[in-house]
Amino acid sequence: YDRLAIIQSMPLSIFDREAVMNQPIQSYDAEYEHRLIQQVLSQSKVGTLDTEVIVATANNFTDFFEKRTDARVLHVSCSSPNDQFALENGYGAVQNISQMDLKRLIANTDNPLQLVVIVSRFATKIGESLVEAGVPHVVCCELDHRFCDPVGMGFLKNFYRALAAKKRLKHAFHIAYTATAHNSHARTLRRLHRRFLLLPERTLKDEYHNIPIFFTQQVTPRHFESDEDKEVHLPDLPHHFVGRELEIFDILEAIQAVDIIRIMGPPHCGKSS
């Protein structure tokens, strides 16, 4: 048994100080990404691989490092508006974390992270900041500007399939990169090299990344709450609900002040969604 922790940071809006207004943050299909990873890991013939999804609020992110016991592999889905590692406040707004705080969290944990996989449109810059903060191995998967990037999802599918088969990190990355290079959606190999990176970068003969990832130590299975114990949350977003970031942000902001929100508009404008 082993486990992959998935932290999703999907803020909806960022305040533009020059324009003095909120600007939408382009999202991507993180739900599809999670289902894809879950499906691949469930097919492992080596053992059971569980996934745990965590919303990347500042409190949840801190708790992951300070209270976790045995999760050593972290997958970060981040629709950051820039090349900074951005969290969310739980109501759709960006909540930044400084490099100093990130380094402190990573350094002060009892069970150090072994690998972080960062999926973002700014994956390389964020990945470099994670390495600088003390993460020993980082895989960067840089997405394009589509809602669902087939090249990026193809890379993740092949990468996690190899890890689930107990391939070593260096070999799994090579398998995923090679498969992606033959993807009909892929562009030039030079551009591909900048989208998918294994950090810190080493020579091909260097054995630094030649390490096992899953099923290397005892991991305690998670305790699943009964339906009666679960907290009541807002329903999940529809899988294909796109382009309403600011409207959703305004509703989440209003919910903090009042109990009932009335949504009005012409037919078929998305009120039910």
Backbone as JSON, one array per atom type, in Angstrom:
{
  "sequence": "YDRLAIIQSMPLSIFDREAVMNQPIQSYDAEYEHRLIQQVLSQSKVGTLDTEVIVATANNFTDFFEKRTDARVLHVSCSSPNDQFALENGYGAVQNISQMDLKRLIANTDNPLQLVVIVSRFATKIGESLVEAGVPHVVCCELDHRFCDPVGMGFLKNFYRALAAKKRLKHAFHIAYTATAHNSHARTLRRLHRRFLLLPERTLKDEYHNIPIFFTQQVTPRHFESDEDKEVHLPDLPHHFVGRELEIFDILEAIQAVDIIRIMGPPHCGKSS",
  "N": [[0.85, -1.2, 0.0], [0.46, 2.24, -0.8], [0.51, 5.85, -1.0], [-0.61, 8.76, -2.78], [-0.52, 12.15, -2.39], [-2.6, 14.75, -3.41], [-2.59, 18.06, -4.08], [-4.68, 20.69, -4.78], [-4.72, 23.79, -6.2], [-6.78, 26.16, -7.13], [-7.48, 29.04, -7.66], [-9.91, 31.59, -8.44], [-9.84, 34.27, -9.07], [-7.84, 37.26, -9.25], [-6.71, 40.23, -7.72], [-6.29, 43.13, -9.54], [-4.13, 45.62, -9.16], [-3.45, 47.88, -10.65], [-5.58, 48.24, -12.46], [-7.54, 48.35, -10.62], [-9.46, 46.34, -10.02], [-10.99, 43.06, -9.97], [-9.5, 40.37, -11.71], [-10.12, 37.62, -13.88], [-8.83, 34.27, -13.42], [-7.48, 32.01, -15.57], [-8.66, 28.77, -15.67], [-8.0, 25.19, -15.53], [-8.76, 21.76, -16.42], [-8.72, 20.3, -13.71], [-10.11, 18.36, -12.38], [-10.51, 16.34, -14.27], [-7.83, 15.66, -14.59], [-7.27, 14.59, -12.03], [-8.99, 12.33, -12.02], [-7.85, 10.88, -14.09], [-5.26, 10.27, -13.09], [-6.01, 8.79, -10.84], [-7.27, 6.62, -12.04], [-5.14, 5.42, -13.46], [-3.35, 4.74, -11.36], [-4.93, 2.92, -9.97], [-4.75, 0.68, -11.48], [-2.43, -0.58, -10.88], [-0.34, -3.41, -10.54], [1.34, -4.05, -8.6], [0.72, -3.21, -6.02], [-1.64, -1.58, -3.77], [-2.59, 1.7, -4.56], [-3.41, 4.71, -3.27], [-5.22, 7.82, -3.51], [-5.23, 11.11, -2.21], [-7.02, 13.99, -2.04], [-6.47, 17.41, -1.58], [-7.61, 20.62, -0.86], [-5.93, 23.55, -1.66], [-5.73, 25.6, 0.5], [-4.2, 28.01, 2.7], [-4.14, 27.05, 5.35], [-4.67, 24.28, 5.04], [-2.48, 23.56, 3.48], [-0.34, 24.09, 5.19], [-0.98, 22.32, 7.26], [-0.64, 19.91, 5.93], [2.13, 19.59, 5.8], [2.88, 19.81, 8.5], [1.33, 17.99, 9.95], [1.06, 15.58, 8.6], [1.87, 12.08, 8.26], [3.06, 9.96, 6.74], [2.98, 10.4, 3.95], [4.87, 10.76, 1.14], [5.05, 11.53, -1.42], [4.02, 14.11, -3.45], [1.57, 15.62, -5.42], [0.99, 18.5, -7.2], [-1.52, 20.52, -8.35], [-1.89, 23.45, -10.0], [-3.36, 26.4, -10.8], [-1.97, 28.9, -11.21], [-1.79, 32.5, -11.42], [0.57, 33.62, -12.19], [4.18, 33.21, -12.18], [4.56, 32.43, -9.57], [4.27, 30.37, -6.63], [1.12, 29.83, -5.88], [-1.46, 29.8, -3.49], [-4.91, 29.25, -2.46], [-7.66, 31.05, -0.95], [-9.88, 29.67, -0.17], [-12.23, 30.81, -0.93], [-12.05, 31.52, -3.54], [-10.1, 33.46, -4.06], [-6.65, 34.49, -4.59], [-3.99, 33.36, -2.54], [-0.95, 34.07, -1.5], [2.19, 32.39, -0.9], [5.22, 32.81, 0.71], [8.66, 32.4, -0.37], [10.33, 31.96, 1.75], [8.59, 30.97, 3.76], [7.75, 28.64, 2.49], [10.14, 27.22, 2.32], [10.63, 26.88, 5.04], [8.48, 25.23, 5.86], [9.01, 22.88, 4.4], [11.49, 22.16, 5.41], [11.06, 21.69, 8.12], [9.66, 19.33, 8.58], [8.83, 16.07, 9.84], [8.85, 13.87, 8.24], [10.39, 13.83, 5.44], [9.6, 15.12, 2.18], [9.8, 13.18, -0.78], [9.34, 13.38, -3.5], [7.95, 15.86, -5.65], [5.42, 16.54, -7.9], [4.7, 18.96, -10.14], [2.07, 20.59, -11.7], [1.26, 22.96, -13.92], [0.76, 26.1, -15.65], [2.99, 27.52, -15.3], [4.97, 25.76, -14.55], [7.76, 25.22, -14.57], [9.12, 27.43, -13.35], [7.88, 27.42, -10.82], [8.6, 24.87, -10.02], [11.38, 25.15, -9.83], [11.5, 26.86, -7.63], [10.6, 25.15, -5.65], [12.66, 23.24, -5.57], [14.7, 24.91, -4.72], [13.69, 25.42, -2.21], [14.12, 23.06, -0.94], [13.11, 20.55, -1.77], [13.97, 17.35, -2.86], [13.55, 16.02, -5.35], [11.89, 16.98, -8.25], [9.29, 16.96, -10.56], [8.36, 18.63, -13.43], [5.47, 19.58, -15.11], [4.44, 21.36, -17.6], [1.65, 23.1, -18.6], [-0.3, 23.95, -21.54], [-2.39, 26.61, -22.84], [-4.92, 25.6, -23.03], [-8.12, 24.34, -21.9], [-8.16, 21.62, -21.34], [-5.28, 20.01, -21.64], [-4.02, 17.89, -23.94], [-1.42, 16.9, -24.38], [-0.01, 17.38, -21.98], [-1.63, 15.87, -20.2], [-1.25, 13.36, -21.29], [1.46, 12.94, -20.77], [1.42, 12.82, -17.92], [-0.17, 10.55, -17.55], [1.41, 8.43, -18.61], [3.67, 8.72, -17.02], [2.81, 8.26, -14.33], [1.8, 5.71, -14.66], [4.14, 4.27, -15.12], [5.48, 4.69, -12.66], [3.68, 3.41, -10.95], [4.1, 0.83, -11.71], [6.36, 0.31, -10.4], [8.65, 1.39, -11.45], [11.77, 3.12, -11.46], [12.37, 6.59, -10.61], [13.87, 8.11, -12.53], [13.75, 6.45, -14.79], [10.96, 6.25, -15.16], [10.31, 8.9, -15.78], [11.71, 9.15, -18.2], [10.34, 7.26, -19.78], [7.78, 8.47, -19.91], [8.4, 10.92, -21.11], [9.43, 10.13, -23.61], [7.21, 8.82, -24.73], [5.5, 11.0, -24.91], [6.81, 12.59, -26.75], [6.18, 11.31, -29.08], [3.57, 11.83, -29.35], [0.78, 12.87, -31.22], [-0.15, 15.42, -30.85], [1.96, 16.87, -29.93], [4.41, 19.5, -30.19], [7.39, 21.0, -31.4], [10.41, 19.25, -30.54], [12.22, 20.71, -29.08], [10.7, 22.64, -27.74], [9.19, 20.88, -26.26], [11.03, 19.88, -24.46], [11.33, 21.98, -22.67], [8.89, 21.99, -21.45], [8.56, 19.69, -19.96], [10.27, 18.63, -17.27], [12.83, 17.21, -15.22], [13.83, 17.94, -12.16], [16.43, 18.6, -9.7], [18.21, 19.46, -12.7], [20.21, 17.03, -14.27], [23.0, 15.24, -15.76], [22.66, 12.67, -18.31], [23.94, 10.34, -17.5], [24.14, 10.59, -14.82], [23.25, 9.36, -11.62], [21.54, 10.41, -9.74], [18.71, 10.79, -9.79], [17.87, 8.21, -9.97], [16.0, 6.51, -8.37], [13.71, 4.53, -6.37], [10.16, 5.12, -6.04], [7.33, 4.6, -5.24], [6.0, 2.2, -2.88], [8.14, 1.76, -1.11], [8.38, 1.96, 1.62], [6.65, 1.36, 4.75], [3.3, 2.37, 4.75], [0.55, 3.84, 6.31], [-2.79, 2.92, 5.83], [-5.47, 5.13, 4.87], [-8.1, 6.39, 6.99], [-11.44, 6.21, 6.27], [-14.16, 8.37, 6.44], [-17.51, 7.84, 7.61], [-20.7, 8.41, 5.97], [-22.24, 9.86, 7.76], [-20.36, 11.16, 9.29], [-19.11, 12.96, 7.66], [-18.34, 16.31, 6.72], [-20.53, 18.93, 5.61], [-20.3, 20.28, 2.44], [-20.08, 22.75, -0.19], [-21.51, 21.84, -3.37], [-19.59, 20.08, -5.89], [-17.96, 21.71, -8.68], [-19.49, 21.65, -11.92], [-18.18, 19.42, -14.41], [-17.55, 20.52, -16.89], [-17.72, 23.28, -16.73], [-17.0, 26.37, -17.69], [-15.43, 29.59, -17.86], [-16.7, 31.36, -16.07], [-15.39, 32.53, -13.97], [-15.16, 35.0, -12.53], [-17.84, 35.5, -11.83], [-18.4, 33.29, -10.19], [-16.55, 33.8, -8.18], [-17.57, 36.23, -7.15], [-19.98, 35.3, -6.06], [-19.05, 33.53, -4.06], [-17.73, 35.36, -2.44], [-19.92, 36.88, -1.59], [-21.38, 35.0, -0.12], [-20.04, 34.86, 2.25], [-21.02, 36.96, 3.65], [-23.83, 36.99, 3.64], [-26.69, 34.75, 3.97], [-28.32, 33.82, 1.93], [-28.26, 33.75, -1.56], [-29.38, 35.29, -4.45], [-29.63, 34.37, -7.77], [-29.88, 35.76, -10.86], [-30.99, 36.02, -14.28], [-31.18, 35.79, -17.93], [-32.84, 33.02, -19.67], [-30.97, 29.96, -20.0], [-28.4, 30.91, -19.45], [-26.69, 29.86, -17.64], [-27.46, 29.66, -14.97], [-28.38, 27.46, -13.4], [-26.14, 25.78, -13.34]],
  "CA": [[0.0, 0.0, 0.0], [1.14, 3.54, -0.79], [-0.46, 6.94, -1.2], [-0.22, 9.99, -3.46], [-1.29, 13.32, -1.96], [-2.84, 15.69, -4.5], [-3.0, 19.38, -3.61], [-5.24, 21.46, -5.89], [-4.84, 25.23, -5.98], [-7.54, 26.65, -8.27], [-8.13, 30.33, -7.41], [-10.75, 32.06, -9.54], [-9.67, 35.69, -9.37], [-6.74, 37.98, -8.62], [-6.99, 41.67, -7.74], [-5.38, 43.91, -10.36], [-3.97, 46.9, -8.47], [-3.42, 48.97, -11.63], [-6.94, 48.45, -12.98], [-8.4, 48.43, -9.43], [-10.59, 45.43, -10.22], [-10.63, 41.64, -10.0], [-9.31, 39.78, -13.02], [-10.29, 36.16, -13.8], [-7.68, 33.41, -13.62], [-7.87, 30.92, -16.47], [-8.54, 27.48, -15.01], [-7.9, 24.03, -16.4], [-9.6, 20.66, -15.94], [-8.01, 19.56, -12.66], [-10.93, 17.19, -12.03], [-10.14, 15.29, -15.23], [-6.47, 15.26, -14.23], [-7.35, 13.71, -10.86], [-9.59, 11.06, -12.42], [-6.86, 10.19, -14.92], [-4.23, 9.74, -12.2], [-6.64, 7.77, -10.01], [-7.51, 5.44, -12.88], [-3.85, 4.79, -13.75], [-2.81, 4.14, -10.15], [-5.77, 1.79, -9.58], [-4.39, -0.47, -12.32], [-1.13, -1.11, -10.46], [-0.32, -4.82, -10.19], [2.33, -4.2, -7.54], [0.06, -3.0, -4.73], [-2.72, -0.6, -3.77], [-2.17, 3.1, -4.55], [-4.53, 5.56, -2.91], [-5.01, 9.25, -3.72], [-5.88, 11.98, -1.24], [-7.11, 15.32, -2.63], [-6.49, 18.47, -0.57], [-7.75, 21.97, -1.4], [-4.71, 24.25, -1.24], [-5.77, 26.81, 1.32], [-2.98, 28.15, 3.49], [-4.22, 26.16, 6.51], [-4.52, 22.9, 4.58], [-1.12, 23.38, 2.99], [0.51, 24.02, 6.38], [-1.3, 21.07, 7.96], [-0.07, 18.78, 5.19], [3.53, 19.44, 6.18], [3.08, 19.73, 9.94], [0.57, 16.93, 10.59], [1.07, 14.32, 7.86], [2.75, 11.09, 8.89], [3.84, 9.08, 5.87], [2.88, 10.72, 2.52], [6.19, 11.26, 0.71], [4.93, 11.96, -2.82], [3.02, 15.17, -3.54], [1.2, 16.12, -6.75], [0.42, 19.84, -7.04], [-2.23, 21.1, -9.5], [-1.86, 24.87, -9.64], [-3.7, 27.36, -11.87], [-1.41, 30.16, -10.73], [-1.86, 33.58, -12.41], [1.93, 34.03, -12.55], [5.16, 32.16, -11.93], [4.7, 32.22, -8.14], [3.49, 29.28, -6.07], [-0.04, 30.5, -5.31], [-2.51, 29.02, -2.84], [-6.2, 29.94, -2.53], [-8.17, 31.33, 0.39], [-11.1, 28.9, 0.06], [-13.37, 31.55, -1.49], [-11.77, 31.89, -4.91], [-9.05, 34.46, -4.21], [-5.27, 34.03, -4.47], [-3.32, 33.55, -1.26], [0.44, 33.77, -1.81], [3.07, 31.87, 0.14], [6.56, 33.3, 0.43], [9.7, 31.38, -0.51], [10.84, 31.69, 3.09], [7.63, 30.09, 4.43], [7.79, 27.36, 1.8], [11.37, 26.55, 2.75], [10.48, 26.5, 6.45], [7.57, 24.08, 5.94], [9.66, 21.69, 3.86], [12.63, 21.81, 6.25], [10.68, 21.35, 9.49], [8.77, 18.18, 8.62], [9.45, 14.86, 10.37], [8.93, 12.87, 7.17], [10.68, 14.68, 4.28], [9.07, 14.79, 0.86], [10.75, 12.59, -1.7], [9.06, 13.84, -4.87], [6.81, 16.72, -5.93], [5.07, 16.71, -9.31], [3.99, 20.24, -10.24], [1.34, 20.74, -12.96], [0.85, 24.36, -13.98], [1.25, 26.81, -16.83], [4.29, 28.06, -14.92], [5.52, 24.65, -13.77], [9.22, 25.27, -14.46], [9.5, 28.42, -12.33], [7.41, 26.93, -9.52], [9.44, 23.72, -9.7], [12.69, 25.65, -9.39], [11.35, 27.39, -6.28], [10.48, 23.99, -4.77], [14.01, 22.7, -5.41], [15.42, 25.87, -3.88], [13.15, 25.31, -0.85], [14.63, 21.85, -0.32], [12.56, 19.3, -2.29], [15.09, 16.71, -3.57], [13.21, 15.62, -6.73], [10.7, 17.69, -8.73], [8.92, 16.78, -11.96], [7.57, 19.76, -13.92], [4.6, 19.34, -16.26], [3.95, 22.68, -17.94], [0.48, 23.02, -19.45], [-0.54, 25.06, -22.45], [-3.5, 27.47, -22.4], [-6.21, 24.97, -23.24], [-8.78, 23.87, -20.69], [-7.64, 20.27, -21.13], [-4.09, 19.9, -22.48], [-3.82, 16.46, -24.19], [-0.01, 16.54, -24.26], [0.3, 17.32, -20.56], [-2.32, 14.73, -19.59], [-0.59, 12.15, -21.78], [2.7, 12.78, -20.01], [1.09, 12.36, -16.57], [-0.67, 9.18, -17.63], [2.53, 7.51, -18.8], [4.59, 8.85, -15.89], [2.27, 7.56, -13.16], [1.7, 4.28, -14.98], [5.47, 3.69, -14.9], [5.75, 4.67, -11.21], [2.81, 2.39, -10.35], [4.72, -0.46, -12.03], [7.56, 0.3, -9.57], [9.82, 1.89, -12.16], [12.48, 4.18, -10.74], [11.97, 7.94, -11.05], [14.57, 8.48, -13.77], [13.22, 5.61, -15.88], [9.56, 6.62, -15.37], [10.31, 10.18, -16.49], [12.16, 8.89, -19.58], [9.24, 6.59, -20.47], [6.73, 9.44, -20.16], [8.89, 11.92, -22.06], [9.54, 9.49, -24.93], [5.86, 8.62, -25.24], [4.94, 12.32, -25.23], [7.47, 13.07, -27.97], [5.52, 10.68, -30.21], [2.17, 12.24, -29.33], [0.46, 13.65, -32.43], [-0.44, 16.81, -30.46], [3.19, 17.52, -29.5], [5.03, 20.42, -31.14], [8.8, 20.71, -31.6], [11.08, 18.6, -29.4], [12.88, 21.74, -28.27], [9.67, 23.19, -26.87], [8.8, 19.79, -25.37], [12.05, 19.78, -23.42], [11.1, 23.01, -21.66], [7.6, 21.75, -20.79], [8.65, 18.54, -19.05], [11.62, 18.64, -16.71], [13.12, 16.51, -13.98], [14.73, 18.84, -11.44], [17.4, 19.43, -10.42], [18.66, 18.86, -13.95], [21.48, 16.31, -14.21], [23.38, 14.59, -17.01], [21.99, 11.38, -18.52], [24.64, 9.28, -16.79], [24.07, 10.84, -13.38], [22.32, 8.44, -10.98], [20.86, 11.08, -8.64], [17.26, 10.56, -9.86], [17.62, 6.78, -10.16], [15.51, 6.05, -7.08], [12.32, 4.06, -6.36], [9.23, 6.11, -5.48], [6.25, 3.95, -4.52], [6.19, 0.9, -2.23], [9.5, 1.66, -0.56], [8.3, 1.88, 3.07], [5.3, 1.1, 5.25], [2.38, 3.52, 4.77], [-0.7, 3.5, 6.98], [-3.98, 3.24, 5.03], [-6.31, 6.21, 5.39], [-9.4, 6.08, 7.58], [-12.5, 6.89, 5.53], [-15.3, 8.73, 7.28], [-18.84, 7.42, 7.17], [-21.5, 9.52, 5.44], [-22.72, 10.67, 8.87], [-19.26, 11.93, 9.86], [-18.57, 13.91, 6.7], [-18.84, 17.68, 6.78], [-21.31, 19.33, 4.44], [-19.61, 21.29, 1.65], [-20.76, 23.14, -1.42], [-21.34, 20.81, -4.4], [-18.47, 20.26, -6.81], [-18.25, 22.39, -9.94], [-19.69, 20.77, -13.07], [-16.9, 19.1, -15.03], [-17.28, 21.32, -18.08], [-18.19, 24.64, -16.45], [-15.84, 27.19, -18.03], [-15.62, 30.98, -18.23], [-17.51, 32.11, -15.12], [-14.55, 32.66, -12.79], [-15.49, 36.19, -11.74], [-19.18, 35.33, -11.26], [-18.28, 32.36, -9.06], [-15.82, 34.51, -7.12], [-18.5, 37.19, -6.53], [-20.93, 34.54, -5.25], [-18.34, 33.04, -2.87], [-17.51, 36.52, -1.57], [-21.2, 37.28, -0.99], [-21.81, 33.98, 0.83], [-19.41, 35.14, 3.54], [-21.75, 38.04, 4.34], [-25.27, 36.7, 3.74], [-27.0, 33.32, 3.91], [-29.05, 33.47, 0.71], [-27.85, 34.49, -2.76], [-30.31, 35.15, -5.57], [-28.95, 34.44, -9.07], [-30.87, 36.12, -11.86], [-30.47, 36.17, -15.62], [-32.04, 35.23, -18.97], [-32.76, 31.57, -19.79], [-29.81, 29.29, -20.61], [-27.14, 31.66, -19.26], [-25.83, 29.12, -16.71], [-27.89, 29.85, -13.57], [-28.43, 26.17, -12.71], [-24.76, 25.34, -13.11]],
  "C": [[0.88, 1.25, 0.0], [0.12, 4.6, -1.17], [0.19, 8.12, -1.91], [-1.11, 11.11, -2.96], [-1.39, 14.29, -3.13], [-3.36, 17.0, -3.91], [-3.45, 20.21, -4.82], [-5.41, 22.92, -5.49], [-5.49, 25.84, -7.23], [-8.24, 27.97, -7.96], [-8.86, 30.82, -8.65], [-10.38, 33.47, -9.99], [-8.46, 36.24, -8.64], [-7.02, 39.48, -8.75], [-5.9, 42.4, -8.51], [-5.27, 45.31, -9.76], [-3.97, 48.08, -9.45], [-4.81, 49.28, -12.16], [-7.96, 48.62, -11.86], [-9.66, 47.59, -9.63], [-10.08, 43.98, -10.2], [-10.53, 41.16, -11.45], [-9.44, 38.26, -12.91], [-8.97, 35.43, -14.02], [-8.13, 32.22, -14.45], [-7.62, 29.58, -15.78], [-8.27, 26.38, -16.03], [-8.62, 22.87, -15.72], [-8.85, 19.8, -14.94], [-8.79, 18.31, -12.24], [-10.63, 16.03, -12.97], [-8.75, 14.76, -14.92], [-6.47, 14.28, -13.06], [-7.92, 12.35, -11.23], [-8.62, 10.23, -13.23], [-5.8, 9.52, -14.04], [-4.8, 8.59, -11.36], [-6.85, 6.48, -10.8], [-6.21, 4.69, -13.15], [-3.31, 4.07, -12.52], [-3.62, 2.92, -9.71], [-5.44, 0.53, -10.37], [-3.05, -1.08, -11.94], [-1.26, -2.58, -10.05], [0.67, -5.1, -9.06], [1.69, -4.12, -6.17], [-1.06, -1.98, -4.88], [-2.15, 0.81, -3.66], [-3.39, 3.98, -4.36], [-4.2, 7.01, -3.25], [-5.82, 10.03, -2.69], [-5.85, 13.41, -1.78], [-7.3, 16.36, -1.53], [-6.64, 19.81, -1.27], [-6.65, 22.84, -0.81], [-4.97, 25.6, -0.6], [-4.5, 26.86, 2.15], [-2.98, 27.19, 4.68], [-4.02, 24.7, 6.11], [-3.09, 22.6, 4.15], [-0.15, 23.25, 4.18], [0.28, 22.71, 7.13], [-0.69, 19.86, 7.26], [1.38, 18.54, 5.63], [3.71, 19.19, 7.68], [2.4, 18.53, 10.58], [0.59, 15.6, 9.84], [2.07, 13.36, 8.5], [3.62, 10.35, 7.88], [3.69, 9.35, 4.37], [4.17, 11.39, 2.06], [6.17, 11.77, -0.73], [3.75, 12.93, -2.91], [2.83, 15.59, -4.99], [0.49, 17.45, -6.56], [-0.21, 20.29, -8.36], [-2.45, 22.57, -9.18], [-2.2, 25.74, -10.85], [-3.26, 28.76, -11.43], [-1.51, 31.23, -11.81], [-0.49, 34.06, -12.87], [2.89, 32.91, -12.17], [5.46, 31.96, -10.45], [3.84, 31.04, -7.69], [2.32, 29.88, -5.3], [-0.99, 29.49, -4.68], [-3.84, 29.76, -3.06], [-6.76, 30.09, -1.13], [-9.44, 30.55, 0.73], [-12.35, 29.56, -0.48], [-13.03, 32.12, -2.87], [-10.65, 32.88, -5.12], [-7.66, 33.84, -4.03], [-4.74, 34.32, -3.08], [-1.86, 33.12, -1.45], [1.16, 33.17, -0.6], [4.49, 32.28, -0.23], [7.54, 32.14, 0.3], [10.26, 31.0, 0.85], [9.91, 30.73, 3.85], [7.63, 28.7, 3.81], [9.01, 26.55, 2.24], [11.26, 26.07, 4.2], [9.59, 25.27, 6.59], [8.26, 22.8, 5.49], [10.79, 21.21, 4.78], [12.22, 21.25, 7.6], [9.72, 20.17, 9.59], [9.53, 16.95, 9.12], [9.65, 13.8, 9.3], [9.14, 13.6, 5.84], [10.02, 14.18, 3.0], [10.17, 14.2, -0.01], [10.6, 13.15, -3.11], [7.86, 14.77, -4.87], [6.64, 16.79, -7.44], [4.23, 17.97, -9.4], [3.39, 20.37, -11.64], [0.77, 22.15, -12.98], [1.31, 24.95, -15.31], [2.59, 27.48, -16.57], [5.07, 27.02, -14.12], [7.03, 24.77, -13.56], [9.65, 26.23, -13.36], [9.09, 27.96, -10.94], [8.26, 25.75, -9.08], [10.82, 24.13, -9.21], [12.62, 26.21, -7.97], [11.22, 26.26, -5.26], [11.84, 23.35, -4.53], [14.82, 23.6, -4.49], [14.97, 25.78, -2.42], [13.55, 24.01, -0.17], [14.02, 20.54, -0.77], [13.63, 18.61, -3.14], [14.8, 16.37, -5.03], [11.89, 16.29, -7.12], [10.5, 17.38, -10.21], [7.99, 17.92, -12.36], [6.78, 19.35, -15.15], [3.93, 20.67, -16.59], [2.82, 22.58, -18.96], [0.43, 24.17, -20.44], [-1.81, 25.78, -21.99], [-4.87, 26.89, -22.7], [-6.79, 24.49, -21.92], [-8.32, 22.46, -20.33], [-6.51, 20.05, -22.13], [-3.79, 18.42, -22.72], [-2.37, 16.02, -24.05], [0.39, 16.4, -22.79], [-0.36, 16.14, -19.88], [-1.72, 13.41, -20.05], [0.7, 11.87, -21.05], [2.41, 12.23, -18.62], [0.62, 10.91, -16.57], [0.47, 8.18, -17.74], [3.5, 7.55, -17.62], [4.08, 8.06, -14.68], [2.07, 6.07, -13.42], [3.05, 3.6, -14.74], [5.8, 3.62, -13.41], [4.94, 3.58, -10.52], [3.32, 0.98, -10.63], [6.07, -0.61, -11.32], [8.82, 0.63, -10.37], [10.48, 2.97, -11.32], [12.17, 5.53, -11.38], [12.59, 8.3, -12.39], [14.0, 7.73, -14.97], [11.78, 6.0, -16.2], [9.46, 7.93, -16.14], [10.7, 9.98, -17.96], [11.06, 8.22, -20.39], [8.16, 7.59, -20.86], [7.15, 10.46, -21.21], [8.94, 11.35, -23.48], [8.17, 9.28, -25.54], [5.23, 9.94, -25.67], [5.54, 12.87, -26.52], [6.82, 12.48, -29.22], [4.03, 10.99, -30.26], [1.88, 13.14, -30.53], [0.17, 15.11, -32.11], [0.84, 17.58, -30.12], [3.75, 18.41, -30.61], [6.5, 20.04, -31.3], [9.4, 20.1, -30.35], [11.75, 19.62, -28.5], [11.89, 22.35, -27.29], [9.25, 22.14, -25.84], [9.77, 19.67, -24.2], [11.82, 20.81, -22.32], [9.78, 22.79, -20.91], [7.68, 20.65, -19.75], [10.09, 18.4, -18.57], [11.67, 17.8, -15.45], [14.21, 17.32, -13.27], [15.21, 18.22, -10.13], [17.95, 18.7, -11.64], [20.05, 18.25, -13.78], [21.79, 15.72, -15.58], [22.7, 13.23, -17.1], [22.63, 10.26, -17.71], [24.57, 9.44, -15.27], [22.97, 9.97, -12.75], [21.5, 9.09, -9.86], [19.36, 10.77, -8.61], [16.91, 9.08, -10.01], [17.2, 6.14, -8.84], [14.1, 5.49, -7.21], [11.43, 5.09, -5.68], [8.14, 5.45, -4.64], [6.68, 2.61, -3.94], [7.6, 0.71, -1.69], [9.51, 1.61, 0.97], [6.85, 1.71, 3.49], [4.49, 2.39, 5.32], [1.06, 3.06, 5.38], [-1.89, 3.87, 6.1], [-4.82, 4.32, 5.69], [-7.58, 5.66, 6.01], [-10.45, 6.89, 6.84], [-13.69, 7.12, 6.43], [-16.59, 8.14, 6.72], [-19.59, 8.64, 6.66], [-21.99, 10.44, 6.56], [-21.63, 11.58, 9.42], [-18.77, 13.04, 8.95], [-19.18, 15.29, 6.89], [-19.61, 18.0, 5.51], [-20.59, 20.47, 3.73], [-20.48, 21.7, 0.46], [-20.56, 22.04, -2.46], [-20.17, 21.14, -5.31], [-18.92, 21.01, -8.06], [-18.56, 21.37, -11.02], [-18.38, 20.59, -13.83], [-16.56, 20.02, -16.2], [-17.82, 22.74, -17.93], [-17.02, 25.6, -16.61], [-16.27, 28.64, -18.26], [-16.48, 31.8, -17.29], [-16.72, 32.38, -13.83], [-14.95, 33.85, -11.92], [-16.87, 36.08, -11.1], [-19.14, 34.4, -10.06], [-17.59, 33.04, -7.88], [-16.75, 35.49, -6.39], [-19.5, 36.47, -5.62], [-20.27, 34.05, -3.96], [-18.04, 34.17, -1.9], [-18.8, 36.9, -0.85], [-21.67, 36.3, 0.07], [-21.2, 34.22, 2.21], [-20.19, 36.18, 4.35], [-23.23, 37.73, 4.55], [-25.51, 35.2, 3.56], [-27.64, 32.9, 2.6], [-28.59, 34.37, -0.43], [-28.88, 34.24, -3.85], [-29.54, 35.36, -6.88], [-30.01, 34.66, -10.14], [-30.21, 36.27, -13.22], [-31.41, 35.54, -16.63], [-31.91, 33.71, -19.02], [-31.47, 31.1, -20.46], [-28.5, 30.09, -20.49], [-26.23, 30.98, -18.24], [-26.23, 29.24, -15.27], [-27.86, 28.53, -12.8], [-27.04, 25.65, -12.39], [-24.12, 26.11, -11.99]]
}
